[in-house]
Amino acid sequence: MRIAERRWTWGEAVNEVPEFVMLGHDDLLRAMPLVDHAHPGCYEFVFIERGKASWEVGDERFDTQAGDVFHSRPDEIHRGGFHVIEPCKFWWLIIREPNPRDWLRLTEAENRDLAETMSALPRVQHAGFQPLEAFRGLRYALESGMNLRSMAVRQAIQQLLLQITVPYSGDIAIASDLLGQFDRLIRRMETEPEWRPTVEQLAESVGISVSHFHRTFRAYTGFPPTAFMERQRHKQACRLLSETKEPITDIAFSLGYPSSQHFATVFKRFYGLTPTQWRSRSYSR
């Protein structure tokens, strides 16, 4: 019987980013055993995307819910509460502890300040939903094989550390049932990039006002609804251009653009390259 129905991990080394060790994402439908373990010389950060989970360090127990970040320190033995993780959806990042020299290409003073901040960080920090897009961006950078991938990975880690250590103070509480509705919409946006609903239609589909939908969706994803949908189309466009030989016109129509010219204009505005240039670079690697 499968315990973790949806699991993704990336533990391969990234050139020029020795600080990165592993990134993972779990969507647990059943409780999963998590016994005593430690990460030598590394911090682990766990971000709860949906649901609740508890953690134990020594004799202390820490409860987390959506928007919270739990962390363990280098060499520290920790485990799930009662040696399990409850059904929930979460991300986890393992990185090497800061050192005084050139860590994540930061200055010596920045490294020192970050090391002090991380050592004094509360065991559980409420970061809101701002880190979610950074986790997704880090995953995309790892999987894409893009040019300057090491820079994208490094910047995503820096962004996450900032959002965790200096959390967004304007976070909005979002009901758990609404989070489930948002996840449903996001899955459709990912699988049907040609889908182009209005914000009014999206709000109506989850039964809330347009203003409340716009505000809570942005708090959850880090982007306004229309910008988020456009980013999903961009990601799908990059995948199709890099992994297939479909004509660019066909790709444009499959993503819901009225013409290949319009697609090229939007794509270049976002990436600085035309679709043809992007495809040429992908095949030349």
VMD Tcl script that draws the C-alpha trace (Angstrom):
set ca {
  {0.00 0.00 0.00}
  {1.38 3.38 -0.95}
  {1.63 5.86 1.92}
  {2.79 8.99 0.10}
  {0.57 9.16 -2.96}
  {2.34 12.18 -4.39}
  {6.04 12.63 -3.72}
  {8.72 14.56 -5.58}
  {12.35 14.96 -4.57}
  {15.51 16.41 -6.08}
  {18.82 15.44 -4.47}
  {21.22 15.90 -7.37}
  {24.07 18.35 -6.94}
  {23.79 21.71 -8.68}
  {26.98 23.08 -10.20}
  {28.17 26.26 -8.48}
  {25.57 25.92 -5.71}
  {27.28 23.67 -3.13}
  {24.94 25.02 -0.44}
  {21.98 23.13 -1.94}
  {21.47 19.55 -0.75}
  {17.88 18.48 -1.37}
  {14.38 19.74 -2.16}
  {11.21 17.73 -1.73}
  {7.43 17.98 -1.91}
  {4.92 15.58 -0.35}
  {1.14 15.41 -0.52}
  {0.29 12.78 2.08}
  {-3.08 11.10 1.98}
  {-2.21 8.93 4.99}
  {0.06 9.37 7.99}
  {3.69 8.58 7.13}
  {6.30 7.26 9.60}
  {9.10 9.72 10.36}
  {11.49 8.45 13.03}
  {14.63 9.99 14.56}
  {17.01 11.41 11.97}
  {19.45 14.29 11.51}
  {21.15 16.18 8.69}
  {24.89 16.55 9.34}
  {26.05 20.13 8.81}
  {22.68 21.14 7.33}
  {19.53 23.05 8.13}
  {16.18 21.60 7.10}
  {13.18 23.88 6.51}
  {9.67 22.39 6.22}
  {6.88 24.58 4.85}
  {3.29 23.45 5.39}
  {1.27 24.19 2.27}
  {-1.96 22.57 3.46}
  {-3.11 20.75 6.57}
  {-1.33 20.32 9.89}
  {1.74 18.46 11.16}
  {3.67 18.16 14.39}
  {7.40 17.71 15.02}
  {9.55 16.69 17.95}
  {13.03 17.80 18.93}
  {14.24 16.25 22.17}
  {11.34 16.40 24.62}
  {9.66 19.34 22.86}
  {6.79 19.08 20.42}
  {5.95 21.75 17.83}
  {2.65 22.02 15.98}
  {2.46 23.56 12.50}
  {-0.35 24.42 10.10}
  {-0.65 25.95 6.63}
  {1.74 28.87 6.21}
  {4.09 27.75 9.01}
  {7.76 26.82 8.66}
  {9.46 24.35 11.00}
  {13.23 24.00 10.94}
  {15.88 21.71 12.38}
  {19.46 22.81 12.96}
  {22.66 21.10 11.79}
  {23.21 17.63 13.31}
  {20.03 17.96 15.40}
  {17.99 14.79 15.89}
  {14.31 15.36 15.13}
  {11.23 13.37 14.10}
  {7.56 13.63 13.34}
  {5.18 14.05 16.27}
  {4.70 10.59 17.76}
  {7.06 9.40 14.99}
  {4.62 10.15 12.15}
  {3.60 13.01 9.87}
  {-0.13 13.52 9.64}
  {-1.83 13.75 6.21}
  {-0.83 17.14 4.83}
  {0.89 18.85 1.93}
  {4.35 20.27 2.51}
  {7.72 21.24 1.03}
  {11.14 20.63 2.56}
  {14.54 22.10 1.79}
  {17.91 20.93 3.09}
  {20.84 23.34 2.78}
  {24.33 23.44 4.25}
  {24.79 25.78 7.18}
  {26.19 29.25 6.40}
  {29.92 29.74 6.44}
  {31.84 33.04 6.52}
  {33.15 32.80 2.96}
  {31.07 33.29 -0.17}
  {28.03 31.31 1.02}
  {25.32 31.71 -1.68}
  {27.61 34.43 -3.13}
  {26.72 36.73 -0.21}
  {29.18 39.18 1.30}
  {31.01 38.29 4.49}
  {28.82 40.70 6.49}
  {25.64 39.25 4.97}
  {26.82 35.72 5.75}
  {27.50 36.68 9.34}
  {24.11 38.36 9.76}
  {22.28 35.45 8.14}
  {24.07 32.87 10.31}
  {23.13 34.81 13.45}
  {19.52 35.21 12.29}
  {19.16 31.52 11.46}
  {20.65 30.41 14.78}
  {18.12 32.58 16.66}
  {15.12 31.69 14.46}
  {12.04 30.42 16.35}
  {11.51 26.71 15.84}
  {8.17 27.46 14.13}
  {7.79 30.64 12.13}
  {4.57 31.74 10.47}
  {5.67 32.90 7.01}
  {2.28 33.02 5.33}
  {1.98 31.76 1.76}
  {4.69 33.92 0.22}
  {7.26 31.06 0.28}
  {5.01 28.83 -1.84}
  {5.90 30.45 -5.15}
  {9.60 30.46 -4.22}
  {9.48 26.71 -3.53}
  {7.71 26.16 -6.85}
  {10.23 28.41 -8.58}
  {13.12 26.46 -7.08}
  {11.61 23.20 -8.30}
  {11.12 24.65 -11.76}
  {14.72 25.90 -11.87}
  {16.02 22.47 -10.86}
  {13.92 20.59 -13.41}
  {14.15 22.95 -16.36}
  {17.85 22.72 -17.20}
  {17.63 26.40 -18.12}
  {20.62 28.56 -18.88}
  {21.90 30.20 -15.70}
  {20.20 27.48 -13.68}
  {22.69 27.86 -10.82}
  {21.81 31.55 -10.55}
  {18.08 30.78 -10.49}
  {18.57 28.11 -7.81}
  {20.73 30.40 -5.70}
  {18.27 33.29 -5.96}
  {15.30 31.07 -5.09}
  {17.10 29.86 -1.94}
  {17.94 33.43 -0.98}
  {14.32 34.46 -1.51}
  {13.10 31.58 0.65}
  {15.50 32.43 3.46}
  {14.37 36.05 3.41}
  {10.70 35.07 3.49}
  {11.31 32.63 6.34}
  {13.55 34.84 8.49}
  {11.68 38.09 7.75}
  {8.11 36.86 7.25}
  {5.48 38.87 5.43}
  {3.44 40.76 8.04}
  {0.37 41.29 5.86}
  {-0.58 37.66 5.52}
  {-4.26 36.86 5.14}
  {-5.93 33.95 6.92}
  {-7.48 31.58 4.37}
  {-10.07 28.94 5.27}
  {-8.98 25.35 4.66}
  {-11.92 24.63 2.34}
  {-10.98 27.65 0.22}
  {-7.39 26.40 0.03}
  {-8.74 23.15 -1.39}
  {-10.71 25.11 -3.99}
  {-7.57 27.08 -4.91}
  {-5.61 23.84 -5.33}
  {-8.31 22.52 -7.65}
  {-8.15 25.67 -9.78}
  {-4.35 25.62 -9.84}
  {-4.30 22.00 -10.99}
  {-6.63 22.91 -13.86}
  {-4.47 25.91 -14.77}
  {-1.45 23.58 -14.89}
  {-3.13 20.86 -16.95}
  {-5.21 23.15 -19.19}
  {-3.00 26.17 -19.94}
  {-5.34 27.18 -22.75}
  {-8.11 27.76 -20.17}
  {-8.68 31.52 -19.85}
  {-11.39 32.27 -17.30}
  {-11.99 35.79 -16.03}
  {-11.36 36.63 -12.39}
  {-15.12 37.01 -12.04}
  {-15.63 33.44 -13.27}
  {-12.95 32.11 -10.92}
  {-14.48 33.91 -7.94}
  {-17.94 32.62 -8.84}
  {-16.63 29.04 -9.10}
  {-15.51 29.08 -5.45}
  {-18.46 31.12 -4.20}
  {-16.73 34.29 -2.98}
  {-16.59 37.92 -4.09}
  {-14.14 39.06 -6.76}
  {-12.25 41.29 -4.34}
  {-11.93 38.51 -1.73}
  {-10.84 36.02 -4.39}
  {-8.20 38.37 -5.76}
  {-6.84 39.15 -2.29}
  {-6.73 35.58 -0.96}
  {-5.49 34.01 -4.20}
  {-2.60 36.48 -4.27}
  {-1.80 35.76 -0.62}
  {-1.75 32.01 -1.38}
  {0.26 32.05 -4.61}
  {2.17 35.35 -4.41}
  {0.63 36.52 -7.71}
  {-2.65 38.07 -8.90}
  {-4.87 35.48 -10.61}
  {-4.28 36.63 -14.20}
  {-0.50 36.89 -13.69}
  {-0.42 33.43 -12.11}
  {-2.30 31.90 -15.06}
  {0.07 33.58 -17.49}
  {3.06 32.15 -15.61}
  {1.58 28.65 -15.93}
  {1.29 29.15 -19.70}
  {4.90 30.39 -19.82}
  {6.13 27.29 -18.01}
  {4.19 25.00 -20.33}
  {5.51 26.92 -23.33}
  {9.09 26.43 -22.14}
  {8.51 22.72 -21.69}
  {6.95 22.29 -25.15}
  {9.68 24.34 -26.83}
  {12.47 22.45 -25.06}
  {11.10 18.90 -25.10}
  {9.11 18.68 -28.35}
  {9.43 19.68 -31.98}
  {5.86 20.88 -32.29}
  {5.53 23.88 -34.63}
  {5.51 27.13 -32.71}
  {2.15 28.05 -34.24}
  {0.64 24.83 -32.88}
  {2.11 25.53 -29.45}
  {0.67 29.04 -29.50}
  {-2.83 27.77 -30.32}
  {-2.60 24.94 -27.74}
  {-1.88 27.55 -25.05}
  {-4.83 29.69 -26.09}
  {-2.97 32.48 -27.90}
  {-4.80 33.89 -30.94}
  {-1.68 33.81 -33.13}
  {1.97 32.82 -33.11}
  {2.88 36.53 -33.36}
  {0.99 37.34 -30.18}
  {2.57 34.35 -28.44}
  {6.06 35.47 -29.52}
  {5.46 39.01 -28.27}
  {4.26 37.85 -24.83}
  {7.00 35.23 -24.53}
  {9.79 37.67 -25.39}
  {8.43 40.25 -22.95}
  {8.74 37.68 -20.17}
  {11.97 35.84 -21.08}
  {13.83 38.31 -23.30}
  {13.97 35.72 -26.11}
  {11.57 34.77 -28.87}
  {10.19 31.20 -28.82}
  {12.49 30.34 -31.75}
  {15.55 31.65 -29.89}
  {14.55 29.76 -26.73}
  {14.17 26.51 -28.69}
  {17.53 26.99 -30.42}
  {19.30 27.47 -27.08}
  {17.56 24.43 -25.58}
  {18.63 22.16 -28.43}
  {22.18 23.55 -28.46}
  {22.84 22.52 -24.84}
}
mol new
graphics top color blue
foreach p $ca { graphics top sphere $p radius 0.5 }
foreach p [lrange $ca 0 end-1] q [lrange $ca 1 end] { graphics top cylinder $p $q radius 0.2 }
display resetview
